[in-house]
Amino acid sequence: MLKEIKLVLVKILLLTILSFFSVKLAFAIESKIIVKVNNSIITNLDVLNEEKYLKLLNPNLSLLDKNKMNSVAKQSLIKEKIKLIAISENKINKIDNSYLENLIETIYSKIGIKNKDAFIKYLETEGLSYEEIKSKIEIEAKWNQIIIDKYLSELKIDNEEIKKEILLEENQKSVSYFLYEILYNAETKEKIQELGKNIEKSLIENGFENTASIYSISQSSKSGGKLGWISEKSLNKKILNKISNLKLGEISDPIIIPGGILLILLKNKKIVNSIIDINKELPKRINDLKNQQLNQFSNIYFLKIKKNIIINEK
């Protein structure tokens, strides 16, 4: 009987010791700083949570090995910290809540979830909180507000010319393309060439979508570079010329645009009969063009402010 009691006490002691070291280990993981962006820190735990978030947006990232996935998440967080610095400097404090909720709805709709409650439950099963995700989306919304405030007056959109083009297209067939993109840039020509070679290698090893998540500086990188269906009428003519003769699954030659170098993957295409409602099509076409130009300004501005940011990786 005495031996049994001693054995139980030993087991309790061992469990207590193991529990103590488990807590210490968890604390060590949480408190380890791996990157500083100016005075803002990124920890191991931040990277692990970012991995979960990015896989939520792009499940194909699960195919990456641990080190590559870790690098993708770390770079994503560095971008986020840089945007937060810009948000603070530009004093963007508030975003309309209904606008924010619409952005969140867009995200969970894309992954096949029907409502906010179901999204919250899904996040819990993935070890994420709704408030964390809302905060991330709010950062993107505030960043977009900076770009609008700075560059809206510089947009080149001729409403009358677009209207004329739409009227000429009426009752004619047109092509829509399902596209993915990779946008990249660097400080020098040599670094751009080196980056281009790394991207070529990654396309073979990891596929287009994961390569977009690893290397693309466009906001679409978080969803594997996906742009979705775009009418040929909404595409920049330079881009259209590069993709119009591509076969399904082919990647365009590099396209030089403001903000960097663009690669386009043609995933699918279809012919559409153009029965046009001018009252619906005109604002849509204007909005598409506006977003294209604002995205280019966004990439240019990001690279500009990044030059003045000190990034120290441990």
N, C-alpha and C positions, 0 to 999 in steps of 0.2 A: 504493500500500500504506500509506504514511504517513497519507494522508488518511483511509483506512478506519479506521485505529487511532485517529486523533483523533476521528472520528465516534463510534466505540464508547465512548471515554472521556467524550465530551460527554453521550451518552445515560446512561451510568452515573452521571455527576455530577447530571444532571437527576432521575433516579430517586431518588438519595440525598436530594436537596433536597425532592422531593415527599413522600418517605417521612417525612422529618423533620417537615415541616409537617402531614402527616396524623396523626402521633403527637401533635404539639402540639395539633391540633384536637380529637382524641379525648380528650386529657387535659382540655382546656378544657371540653368538653361534660360530662365526668364530674364535674368539680370545681365546676361552677357551682351555687351555692345559690339556689333560687328561693322557698323558704318556710322560716320558722323557727316551730316550735311550742314555745313556751317556749324551752328550750335545744337542742331536737332539730331537725335540719336535714332538708330534702327537696331533692334535686338533680334536674337534668334527667334524668339516667339513671334515677333512681328512678321518675320519672313515665313514662318510656318503658317500663320493665319493668311498671309498674302497668297501662298501656294493654294490654299483651299479656295480662296476667293477667285483666283484666276482659273482654276480648274472648273469652277462653277460656270464661268463665262465661256470657257473653251475646254470641254472635256478631253479633247485630243492631247492636251498637255500631259495627261497621265501616261502617255507613251514615252515621254522624255525620261532620261535617267535622272537619278537623284541630284547629281551635281548641276546639270543643266537646268533642272527645274528650280533649284535653289538660286541659281544665277538670274533666271527670268524674274523670280519673285523679288530678289534684291534690287534689280534694276528698276522694276516697276515701283517699288517703294521710294527709290532715289528720285524718280520723276515726280512722284507725289509730294515729296518733301520740298522739291524745287518749286512746284506749283504753290504749295502752302506759303513759302517765302514771298512769292510774287503776290499772292492774295493779301498777305499782311501788309506788304509795302503799298499796294494799291487801295488798301482800306475797303475791301469788299466784305461787308459784315453780314448781310442778310440776302437770302434768296427766297422768292415767293414759294410758300409751302405747296401750293397746288401744282406749280411747275415741277417741283422736286418729286412729288408723288407721281406725276405723269412719267418722269424719267425712270423711277423705280418700277412702275408698271410695265414700261417698255422692256426692262431687263428681265423681269420674271415671265413676261409673255413669250419672250424669245426662247426661253428654256422649257416652255410648255406648261407653266404653272398658271392657274386660272385667276387666283385672287391673292390679296395681300396676306390673309390669315394662313393660307396654304403655303405661301412663300416663307413666312415666319417659322412655321413648323419644319419646313424643309431645311432652312438654315440651321435650326437647332440640331437636326440629325447630322449635319455636316460640321458641327462644332463651331458655327458662326452665329453672331447675333445680328438681329435686324438693325439695331442702332449703329453697329460698326459699318454695315453695308450702306446705310443711309448717309453716314458721315463721309464715306468714300465718294458716293455719288454727288454729294453736296460740294465736295472739293472740285470735282469736274465741272459742276454747274457754275461755281464761282469763277473758275478759270475761264470758262466760255464767256462769262460776263466781262472779264477783263479784255478779252480779244474783241468783243463787240464794241466796248467803249473806246478802244484804241483805234480800231480799223474800219468800223462801219462806214465812215465817211470816205474811205479809200476804195470801196468796192466799185467795180466797173460793170454796171448792169444797165443795158439799154432796153427798157420795157417795150418800147414801140417796135424795136427790131425783133425782139423775141415774139411779140404778137404777130408780126408779119410772117415769121418762120412757121409759127403754129398754123396760121391760116393756109399757108402753102402746103402743109402736110395733110390737111383734111382729106379724108377718104383715100389716103395712100397707106401702103403697108410700111411698117418700120420694124427695126430689130431691137430687142431688149437683151441685155447681157447680164449674166449672174457673175459677179466679179469679186476677187480678193486682191488685196494690195500689200506691198511692202514698200515703205518709204524709209530711206536711210540717208545719212549725211555725216560729215566729220569736219574737223577744223582745217585739215590740209588735203591737198590732192593725193599725197602718198597714203594718208590714212583712209581716204575714201576708196582708193584702189585695194588696199588691204582688206577693208570691210567688205567690199564687193566679192573678193575671193572667199572670205569666210562665209558669206551668204550663199555663194554657189555650192560650197561644200555642205553646208547645213541643209540646203534644199534636197540634196541627194540623201543625206543621212536621216533627216527629221521630217521632210515634207514641207510643203508651202506654209500651212497654217501654223505649225510650231515654229518655223523659221520667222514668220511674222511676229509671233509673240516674243521671240528672242531678240530680234534685231530692229524691228520697225519702230520708228519714232512717231508714227501716226496714232491717233486715238483709237483707231480700229484694231490696234495690235492686241488689245485685251480680249478681243473676240476672234483671234486668229487671222486678223486682216480682212474679215468679211465685210463687204460693202452691200451685197445683195443684188437685187434686180435693178438695173439702171437702163433707161431708154437711151438709144443712140443720140436722141435729140438733146439729152441733158449732159452728154459727155463733151468735154473739151475736145476740139477737133484734132489736136496733136495726139491726144490719148486714143481717140477713135481710130485714127490712121494706123496706130501701132497694134490695135487689137482686132480690127475688122476682119483680118485674114487668118487669125489664129484658129487652130483646131481646139476642140474641147480638151481641157487638161493641159494645154500649152501655156507657157509663160512668155510675156512680151520681152523684147529687148529693153535695156534700161532707157527710161524716159526722163530727161532733165526738165524739172519743173521748179517754180519758186519754192524754196524750202528744202530741196534735196533731189534725190534720184529715186524714181518710181519703177517698181516691177508690178505687173498686173497678171494675175492668173485668171484665165477664162474657164469657169466651171460649167457654164451652160449658156444657151441662148435660144431665143424663140422669136418667131415673126408675129407681129401684132397688127391687127387691122386698126388703123387710126380713125376711129369715130370720135371726134374731139369735141368736148364741151369747153369752149374757150374760157368760160368763167371759172372753171375748175383747173384747167391745164395751165393757164397763164400764171396764177400765183404759185402753183407747184413748180413750174419751170424756173421762175424767179427765185424761189426758195432753194431749189437744188443748186443753182448757180451761186447764190449767196453763200450757202454752206461750203461749197467747194473752195471758194476764195477765202472764206474765214478759216477753214482748215489749213490752208497754205500759210496764212498769216500766223496762225497758232504755232505751227512748226518753226517758222522763222523767229518768232518772239521767244519761244522756249530755248532755242539754241543761243539766242542773244543773251538771255539772263543767266543761262547755265555757265557761260564764260566767267561770270563774276562770283560763282558759287564754289566754295572749298569743299571737296568731297574726300574724306579720309576713310579708306577701307582697312579694317583691322586684319 
